[in-house]
Amino acid sequence: EHKHAKNVAALATELNIPHFPSLLHYFLHSQLDLTDTHHPEEIPLEECPFYDGKLHVYNSACSTFFVPSDLSSVHGMRREHIRSCPVWREEGL
């Protein structure tokens, strides 16, 4: 089993995305300040939240959400499994 990176810098290296730390800081800014209408990259990086703590990478997730157009399911609730792993359906071997 592949062990994923446990911090921002290591994940940037693992994904081969050197600017990943900056992308994370811009993302955090956009999530924490919903009233700001600027494009995140217009904000000076030093004004964005900094995070350099631990990360956990998961190859799948389950999402439950309401779909008003699909009332045939239980009260319009749906559950979807999202899978994103390197060997999904033997691709990437």
ZIVEN-V326605 format. One record per backbone hydrogen bond with DSSP energy under -0.5 kcal/mol. NH is the residue of the N-H (numbers start at 0). CO is the residue of the C=O. If there is no record, write none. Layout:
NH|CO / NH|CO
This chain:
3|1 / 7|52 / 10|6 / 11|7 / 12|8 / 13|9 / 14|10 / 15|11 / 15|12 / 16|11 / 19|16 / 22|18 / 23|19 / 24|20 / 25|21 / 26|22 / 27|23 / 28|24 / 29|25 / 30|26 / 31|27 / 32|28 / 35|32 / 41|38 / 42|39 / 46|43 / 47|44 / 54|5 / 60|81 / 62|79 / 64|77 / 66|75 / 67|65 / 69|66 / 72|69 / 74|72 / 75|72 / 76|73 / 77|64 / 79|62 / 81|60 / 81|79 / 82|80 / 83|58 / 87|84 / 89|86 / 90|87 / 92|89
